[in-house]
Amino acid sequence: MRRPAQVLLLVLACLFAAPAFSAAQAPTVLVTRVDDTITPVVADHLAEGLRTAERERHAAYVVEVDTPGGLLQSTREIVQDFLASDVPVVVHVTPPGARAASAGAYIAMAAHVAAMAPGTHIGAGTPVTGQGEEASDKVVNDSVAFAVSIAEQRGRSTRFAEDMVRKGTAVSDHEAVRTDVVDLVAPSRDALLAELDGRRVVVGPADAAHEVVLHTAGAQVVEYDLGFFGQLRQLLASPELAFLFLSIGTLAVIYELASPGMGLGGVTGAILLVLGFVALSVLPFNVGGLLLLGLAAALFVAEVLTPGVGIFAAGGTVSLVFAGVLLFRGELGVDPAVLWPTAVVVGGGAVFAGRLAWRARRAPATTGDEGLLGLEAVVRRVDARTGTGQVLLEGAWWTVRGREAAITPGQRVRVVDREGLDLIVERADPEEGRGTEQEDGS
């Protein structure tokens, strides 16, 4: 009886353990999406995705692309990361109707595997200036060399790489496969993973390159999104917002200088100018974040030193929020549930501290000469020759003289002035006194 029971328990244990073991062994792929212009935000996001894929040992890093292009410097950073990646990078131009234009074409060609969905196109990589005009021959030649070197590295068509830069050539998905621009056409993510299974690719930098076999059939997909703050940074990086930030910020600063007031124009202008320079990539995100962090600290201090209606505290709170958005990214990113309350609490604390400082400055003095004014005491001894008396105030004996009339022993007096070491007093009626009588304990 004992043996059949043991066998039954063993079978049940194997049945329960099999799904968990299978799940543990199932391959995973990290998937992210780029459906906007290529900016430093996108470059940082893709680089962080590569590090995540390497750290978590995903079978591949799939980047789904639909982009009109973007900044050449950010594109170079992405290409460098892709060419040196130890994880197979797969760029999929999708969904149908999407494009990998300009910067997107460089990125797709730099992947270990480039795929396109039906009805998509790739190319048109001629560089343009910030005004939309065609770049100089020097810039074009540099871009041609860049595109051709990528194509040579990945075994793709160097003719297309040159033509897409010099002539602005773009091709459809089927033409791209036929001319060795991309590797395959896949209508969906599942179809792509099925097509990739068993494919051999060479990964790693040139001096440590090695071949790996992709195992992606039935792989579990792990989404890697840009996130709320990433989307906010991408929004801030748009040229349209950069123009608005710089224009409004400049006007706000000019208005503040022309008619100084509560500081609203100056605070708003300073924040907008920093954001505008970050949006134009004149300032890196880290530098912009540090500037906004310093501005927030200065505004909180200003609120304490010159409390008003809370303009400095409000500006400091906004500046602190944007500093957190720009300064902390990737693994160091701050959760919105922490950033927003922290900024509000710090801003509210600055307002509260300012109110306490304002109240303290308006409170009557309690030390020094001003601290004695208004106090009342009883005259204990009077020198008839000099007309001065002695009173006990604040634990010390003081010599007092009457301001208009002579003083007498036992008279209640009030301090109204001081001359040297003598206090000038006047008679204080009991019902008018606001101080407390000082006794000598006798």
C-alpha positions as CSV (number, residue, x, y, z in Angstrom):
1,M,0.0,0.0,0.0
2,R,2.9,2.3,0.8
3,R,4.6,1.9,-2.6
4,P,1.6,2.7,-4.8
5,A,1.0,5.8,-2.7
6,Q,4.6,6.9,-3.1
7,V,4.3,6.4,-6.9
8,L,1.1,8.4,-7.0
9,L,2.6,11.3,-5.1
10,L,5.7,11.3,-7.4
11,V,3.5,11.4,-10.5
12,L,1.4,14.3,-9.0
13,A,4.6,16.2,-8.1
14,C,5.9,15.8,-11.7
15,L,2.6,17.0,-13.1
16,F,2.6,20.1,-11.0
17,A,6.3,20.8,-11.6
18,A,6.3,20.3,-15.3
19,P,4.4,23.6,-16.2
20,A,6.7,25.6,-13.9
21,F,9.8,24.0,-15.3
22,S,8.6,24.5,-18.9
23,A,7.8,28.2,-18.1
24,A,11.2,28.7,-16.6
25,Q,12.9,27.3,-19.7
26,A,10.7,29.1,-22.2
27,P,12.6,31.8,-24.1
28,T,11.7,35.5,-23.8
29,V,12.1,38.5,-26.0
30,L,12.1,42.1,-25.0
31,V,9.9,44.3,-27.2
32,T,9.7,48.1,-27.4
33,R,8.2,50.5,-29.9
34,V,9.4,53.7,-31.6
35,D,6.6,55.5,-33.3
36,D,7.9,59.1,-33.1
37,T,10.9,61.2,-34.3
38,I,14.4,60.0,-33.2
39,T,15.5,62.2,-30.3
40,P,17.9,61.9,-27.4
41,V,15.0,60.5,-25.4
42,V,14.5,57.6,-27.9
43,A,18.3,57.0,-27.9
44,D,18.4,56.7,-24.1
45,H,15.3,54.5,-24.1
46,L,16.8,52.1,-26.7
47,A,20.1,52.0,-24.9
48,E,18.4,51.2,-21.6
49,G,16.4,48.5,-23.3
50,L,19.6,46.9,-24.6
51,R,21.1,46.9,-21.1
52,T,17.8,45.4,-19.8
53,A,17.9,42.7,-22.5
54,E,21.5,41.8,-21.6
55,R,20.9,41.8,-17.9
56,E,17.7,39.7,-18.0
57,R,19.1,37.4,-20.7
58,H,16.4,37.8,-23.3
59,A,16.7,35.8,-26.5
60,A,16.3,39.0,-28.6
61,Y,15.6,42.7,-28.4
62,V,12.7,43.5,-30.8
63,V,12.3,47.2,-31.8
64,E,9.0,47.9,-33.7
65,V,9.5,51.1,-35.7
66,D,7.3,53.7,-37.4
67,T,9.3,56.9,-37.7
68,P,9.7,59.8,-40.1
69,G,13.4,60.3,-39.0
70,G,15.1,62.5,-36.4
71,L,18.3,63.8,-35.2
72,L,21.5,62.4,-36.8
73,Q,23.5,62.5,-33.5
74,S,20.9,60.5,-31.7
75,T,20.8,58.1,-34.6
76,R,24.6,57.6,-34.4
77,E,24.3,56.7,-30.7
78,I,21.6,54.1,-31.4
79,V,23.6,52.6,-34.3
80,Q,26.7,52.3,-32.2
81,D,24.8,50.6,-29.5
82,F,23.2,48.1,-32.0
83,L,26.5,47.3,-33.7
84,A,28.2,46.5,-30.3
85,S,25.2,44.6,-28.8
86,D,25.7,41.2,-27.3
87,V,21.9,40.6,-27.6
88,P,20.4,40.0,-31.1
89,V,18.6,43.2,-32.1
90,V,15.6,42.8,-34.4
91,V,14.1,45.9,-36.0
92,H,10.5,45.4,-37.4
93,V,9.0,48.2,-39.5
94,T,5.3,47.8,-38.6
95,P,2.3,48.0,-38.7
96,P,1.3,48.0,-42.4
97,G,1.6,51.6,-43.7
98,A,4.5,52.4,-41.4
99,R,7.9,53.7,-42.5
100,A,11.5,53.7,-41.5
101,A,12.4,56.9,-43.1
102,S,15.7,58.8,-42.8
103,A,17.1,58.1,-39.3
104,G,14.8,55.0,-39.1
105,A,16.5,53.5,-42.2
106,Y,19.9,53.8,-40.6
107,I,18.6,52.1,-37.4
108,A,16.9,49.3,-39.3
109,M,20.0,48.5,-41.3
110,A,22.1,48.5,-38.1
111,A,20.0,45.6,-36.6
112,H,21.2,42.0,-36.7
113,V,17.8,41.2,-38.3
114,A,15.7,43.8,-40.2
115,A,12.1,43.0,-41.1
116,M,9.2,44.8,-42.6
117,A,5.5,44.4,-42.5
118,P,3.6,44.3,-45.8
119,G,2.8,47.8,-47.1
120,T,5.7,49.5,-45.4
121,H,8.7,51.4,-46.9
122,I,12.3,52.3,-46.0
123,G,14.8,54.9,-47.1
124,A,14.9,58.6,-47.9
125,G,17.9,59.2,-45.7
126,T,19.1,62.5,-47.2
127,P,20.2,64.8,-44.3
128,V,18.5,68.2,-44.0
129,T,19.2,71.3,-41.9
130,G,17.0,72.6,-39.1
131,Q,15.2,74.8,-41.6
132,G,14.3,71.8,-43.8
133,E,16.8,72.6,-46.5
134,E,19.2,70.0,-48.0
135,A,22.5,69.8,-46.0
136,S,25.9,70.8,-47.5
137,D,27.9,68.3,-49.6
138,K,30.2,67.8,-46.6
139,V,27.4,66.6,-44.4
140,V,25.9,64.5,-47.2
141,N,29.2,62.8,-47.9
142,D,29.7,62.1,-44.2
143,S,26.2,60.6,-44.0
144,V,26.9,58.4,-47.1
145,A,30.0,57.0,-45.5
146,F,28.0,56.4,-42.3
147,A,25.2,54.5,-44.1
148,V,27.6,52.5,-46.3
149,S,29.7,51.4,-43.3
150,I,26.5,50.1,-41.6
151,A,25.5,48.2,-44.7
152,E,29.0,46.6,-45.0
153,Q,28.9,45.7,-41.3
154,R,25.5,43.9,-41.6
155,G,26.0,42.5,-45.2
156,R,23.3,44.7,-46.7
157,S,23.1,46.6,-50.0
158,T,25.8,49.4,-50.1
159,R,24.3,50.7,-53.3
160,F,20.9,51.3,-51.6
161,A,22.7,52.8,-48.6
162,E,24.4,55.4,-50.8
163,D,21.4,56.1,-53.0
164,M,19.1,56.7,-50.0
165,V,21.4,59.4,-48.8
166,R,22.4,61.0,-52.1
167,K,19.2,60.6,-54.0
168,G,16.7,60.2,-51.2
169,T,15.7,56.7,-52.5
170,A,13.0,54.8,-50.7
171,V,11.7,51.2,-51.4
172,S,8.8,49.1,-50.5
173,D,9.0,46.0,-48.3
174,H,9.2,43.5,-51.1
175,E,11.8,45.6,-53.0
176,A,13.8,45.9,-49.8
177,V,14.0,42.1,-49.4
178,R,14.8,41.6,-53.1
179,T,17.7,44.1,-53.0
180,D,19.1,42.9,-49.7
181,V,18.1,46.0,-47.7
182,V,16.2,44.0,-45.1
183,D,16.0,40.3,-44.3
184,L,12.4,39.3,-44.4
185,V,8.7,40.4,-44.5
186,A,6.6,39.5,-41.5
187,P,3.0,40.6,-41.2
188,S,2.8,40.4,-37.4
189,R,4.9,40.0,-34.3
190,D,4.0,36.3,-33.9
191,A,4.9,35.7,-37.5
192,L,8.2,37.5,-37.0
193,L,9.2,35.4,-34.0
194,A,8.3,32.2,-35.9
195,E,10.5,33.3,-38.9
196,L,13.4,34.2,-36.6
197,D,13.5,30.8,-34.9
198,G,16.7,29.0,-35.8
199,R,18.3,32.0,-37.6
200,R,22.1,32.5,-36.9
201,V,23.4,36.0,-36.3
202,V,26.8,37.4,-35.2
203,V,26.6,39.5,-32.1
204,G,29.0,41.6,-30.1
205,P,31.7,44.1,-31.0
206,A,34.1,43.4,-33.8
207,D,36.9,42.2,-31.6
208,A,34.7,39.8,-29.6
209,A,32.1,38.8,-32.2
210,H,30.5,35.4,-31.9
211,E,27.6,33.6,-33.5
212,V,24.3,32.8,-31.7
213,V,21.2,30.9,-32.8
214,L,17.8,32.6,-32.2
215,H,15.2,30.6,-30.3
216,T,12.1,32.6,-30.6
217,A,9.3,30.3,-31.6
218,G,6.6,30.5,-28.9
219,A,8.8,33.0,-26.9
220,Q,7.1,35.0,-24.2
221,V,7.0,38.7,-25.0
222,V,8.1,41.2,-22.3
223,E,6.9,44.7,-23.1
224,Y,9.4,47.6,-22.5
225,D,7.4,50.8,-22.7
226,L,8.7,54.4,-22.7
227,G,6.6,55.1,-19.6
228,F,4.9,58.3,-18.6
229,F,8.0,60.3,-17.9
230,G,9.7,59.0,-21.0
231,Q,6.7,60.1,-23.1
232,L,6.8,63.5,-21.3
233,R,10.5,63.9,-22.1
234,Q,9.8,63.0,-25.7
235,L,7.0,65.6,-25.8
236,L,9.4,68.2,-24.4
237,A,12.0,67.3,-27.1
238,S,9.7,68.4,-30.0
239,P,11.0,71.4,-32.0
240,E,7.5,73.0,-31.9
241,L,7.5,73.1,-28.1
242,A,11.2,74.3,-28.2
243,F,10.2,77.3,-30.3
244,L,7.2,78.1,-28.0
245,F,9.3,77.7,-24.8
246,L,12.1,80.0,-26.0
247,S,9.7,82.6,-27.4
248,I,7.4,82.7,-24.3
249,G,10.3,82.4,-21.9
250,T,12.2,85.3,-23.5
251,L,9.1,87.5,-23.4
252,A,8.4,86.6,-19.7
253,V,12.0,87.6,-18.7
254,I,11.8,90.8,-20.7
255,Y,8.4,91.7,-19.0
256,E,9.9,91.0,-15.6
257,L,12.9,93.2,-16.2
258,A,10.7,96.0,-17.7
259,S,8.2,96.0,-14.8
260,P,9.5,94.1,-11.8
261,G,6.7,92.7,-9.7
262,M,6.0,89.5,-7.8
263,G,8.5,87.5,-9.8
264,L,6.0,85.5,-11.8
265,G,7.4,86.5,-15.2
266,G,11.0,85.9,-14.2
267,V,10.3,82.5,-12.7
268,T,8.2,81.3,-15.6
269,G,10.7,82.6,-18.1
270,A,13.7,80.9,-16.5
271,I,11.9,77.5,-16.4
272,L,10.8,77.8,-20.0
273,L,14.2,78.9,-21.3
274,V,15.9,75.9,-19.7
275,L,13.2,73.5,-21.2
276,G,13.6,75.2,-24.6
277,F,17.3,74.7,-24.7
278,V,16.9,71.1,-23.6
279,A,14.3,70.6,-26.4
280,L,16.7,71.9,-28.9
281,S,19.4,69.5,-27.6
282,V,21.6,72.5,-26.8
283,L,21.6,71.4,-23.2
284,P,21.8,67.6,-22.4
285,F,19.0,66.3,-20.2
286,N,21.3,65.9,-17.2
287,V,22.6,69.5,-17.4
288,G,19.0,70.8,-17.8
289,G,17.9,68.8,-14.9
290,L,20.7,70.1,-12.7
291,L,19.9,73.7,-13.7
292,L,16.3,73.2,-12.8
293,L,17.2,71.6,-9.5
294,G,19.4,74.5,-8.7
295,L,16.6,76.9,-9.7
296,A,14.1,75.1,-7.5
297,A,16.5,75.4,-4.5
298,A,17.0,79.1,-5.1
299,L,13.3,79.7,-5.4
300,F,12.5,77.8,-2.2
301,V,15.1,79.9,-0.4
302,A,13.7,83.1,-1.9
303,E,10.2,82.1,-0.6
304,V,11.6,81.8,2.9
305,L,13.5,85.1,2.8
306,T,10.9,87.1,1.0
307,P,7.5,85.5,1.7
308,G,4.6,86.7,-0.5
309,V,1.7,85.0,-2.2
310,G,3.7,81.8,-2.9
311,I,5.0,82.6,-6.4
312,F,8.5,81.5,-5.6
313,A,7.3,78.3,-3.9
314,A,5.0,77.5,-6.8
315,G,7.8,78.1,-9.3
316,G,10.2,76.0,-7.2
317,T,7.7,73.1,-7.2
318,V,7.3,73.2,-11.0
319,S,11.1,73.4,-11.4
320,L,11.6,70.5,-9.0
321,V,9.1,68.3,-10.9
322,F,10.8,69.0,-14.3
323,A,14.2,68.4,-12.7
324,G,13.1,65.0,-11.6
325,V,11.7,64.2,-15.1
326,L,14.9,65.2,-16.8
327,L,17.5,64.1,-14.3
328,F,16.4,60.7,-13.3
329,R,15.9,58.2,-16.2
330,G,16.2,54.5,-16.8
331,E,16.9,52.5,-13.7
332,L,17.3,55.7,-11.7
333,G,13.9,56.9,-12.8
334,V,11.6,58.4,-10.1
335,D,8.2,56.9,-9.7
336,P,5.4,59.5,-10.3
337,A,3.8,58.4,-7.1
338,V,7.0,59.6,-5.3
339,L,7.9,62.7,-7.4
340,W,4.6,64.6,-7.4
341,P,3.9,64.3,-3.7
342,T,7.6,65.1,-2.8
343,A,7.5,68.3,-4.9
344,V,4.2,69.4,-3.4
345,V,5.4,68.7,0.1
346,V,8.7,70.6,-0.4
347,G,6.8,73.5,-2.0
348,G,4.3,73.6,0.8
349,G,7.1,73.4,3.4
350,A,8.8,76.4,1.8
351,V,5.5,78.4,2.0
352,F,5.1,77.4,5.6
353,A,8.7,78.3,6.5
354,G,8.3,81.6,4.8
355,R,5.1,82.4,6.8
356,L,7.0,81.5,10.0
357,A,9.9,83.8,9.1
358,W,7.5,86.6,8.2
359,R,5.6,86.2,11.5
360,A,8.9,86.1,13.4
361,R,10.0,89.4,11.8
362,R,6.7,91.1,12.7
363,A,6.7,89.8,16.3
364,P,7.8,92.3,19.1
365,A,11.4,92.0,20.2
366,T,12.1,90.0,23.3
367,T,15.8,90.8,23.8
368,G,18.0,93.9,23.8
369,D,16.8,97.4,24.1
370,E,13.6,96.8,22.2
371,G,12.8,93.9,24.4
372,L,12.7,96.2,27.5
373,L,10.4,98.8,25.9
374,G,6.8,98.5,27.3
375,L,7.7,96.4,30.3
376,E,6.4,97.5,33.7
377,A,7.9,97.3,37.1
378,V,7.7,98.7,40.6
379,V,10.2,101.3,41.8
380,R,12.0,99.8,44.9
381,R,14.5,102.5,45.9
382,V,14.8,106.2,45.0
383,D,17.9,108.4,45.4
384,A,16.5,111.8,46.3
385,R,19.8,113.5,45.4
386,T,19.8,112.3,41.8
387,G,16.1,111.6,41.3
388,T,16.9,108.1,40.0
389,G,15.4,104.8,41.2
390,Q,16.0,101.1,41.1
391,V,13.8,98.5,39.5
392,L,14.1,94.7,38.9
393,L,13.6,93.8,35.2
394,E,14.4,90.6,33.5
395,G,16.3,89.3,36.5
396,A,18.6,92.4,36.7
397,W,18.6,95.7,38.6
398,W,18.2,98.8,36.4
399,T,18.5,102.5,37.2
400,V,15.4,104.4,36.0
401,R,14.6,108.1,35.6
402,G,11.3,109.6,35.1
403,R,10.7,111.1,31.6
404,E,8.4,114.0,32.7
405,A,7.9,113.7,36.5
406,A,9.9,112.5,39.5
407,I,9.5,108.9,40.5
408,T,8.6,107.6,44.0
409,P,9.2,104.3,45.8
410,G,6.4,101.8,45.2
411,Q,5.3,103.5,42.0
412,R,4.5,101.3,39.0
413,V,6.3,102.6,35.9
414,R,6.6,101.6,32.3
415,V,9.8,101.6,30.3
416,V,9.6,104.0,27.3
417,D,13.2,104.7,26.3
418,R,16.8,104.1,27.2
419,E,19.8,106.5,27.6
420,G,23.1,104.8,28.2
421,L,22.6,102.5,31.1
422,D,19.5,104.3,32.5
423,L,16.0,103.4,31.6
424,I,13.5,106.2,30.9
425,V,10.1,105.5,32.5
426,E,6.7,107.0,32.9
427,R,3.9,106.3,35.3
428,A,1.8,103.2,34.4
429,D,-1.7,102.9,35.6
430,P,-2.5,99.3,36.6
431,E,-5.4,98.9,34.1
432,E,-3.2,100.1,31.2
433,G,-0.2,97.9,31.8
434,R,0.7,95.1,29.5
435,G,3.8,93.9,31.2
436,T,4.1,92.0,34.5
437,E,5.5,93.5,37.7
438,Q,9.0,92.4,38.5
439,E,9.5,91.4,42.1
440,D,12.8,91.2,43.9
441,G,11.7,88.4,46.2
442,S,11.9,90.5,49.3
